[in-house]
Amino acid sequence: MSSHQMPLMFVRHAAAEDHHRLGDEYRPLSMEGRASFRPHARKLARLTPMAGIVTSPLVRAVQTAEILAEAFGLNHVEVSGELRPRSNAHKRILHLARELGAGWMLVGHNPALARASALALELDELPSKLRKGTVLALYPEGKRFSLAWMAAPGRYLLRPGELEAG
């Protein structure tokens, strides 16, 4: 399958521990987060092949990306500071998404991913919440994007007209 038929995916990290003694950056995925995200990642891998994964350097995002890599049969996860949570991160994420294009998964954090998604879709805000582990699949169309689908762990796949109910 060629990359133009693949979506670009924004992936919010799976559920993580509430605290870590070394600080927020070191919070790992919780046991429940791992358990619910693994089958979710396998379902996503059956929907479409992907070319690569870029992740935030925070532990919970890297661990989420590693689960995706295993499910999609990808050997490499790239770490990028552009996906680190900070002010104006949504603009950096959207720039990276446009630069990489179809076939890439970007693993990061809210509220930046939700803001980047809304900006990509030319919306004021997303009509549905980007819960932990949610994947938003977009089709690049030049500088713009269109929504392909959205999926959260343990929930049905939502297509564009169904988002308002999510």
Buried (B, 14 or more C-beta within 10 A) or exposed (E): EEBEEBBBBBBBBBBBBEEBEEEEBEBBBBEEBBEBBBEBBBBBBEBBBBBBBBBBEBBBBBBBBBBBBBBBEBEEBEBBEBBBBEEEBBBBBBEBBBEBEBBBBBBBBBEBBBBBBBBBBEEEEBBBEBBBBBBBBBBBEEEEBEBBBBBBBEEEBBEEEEBEEB
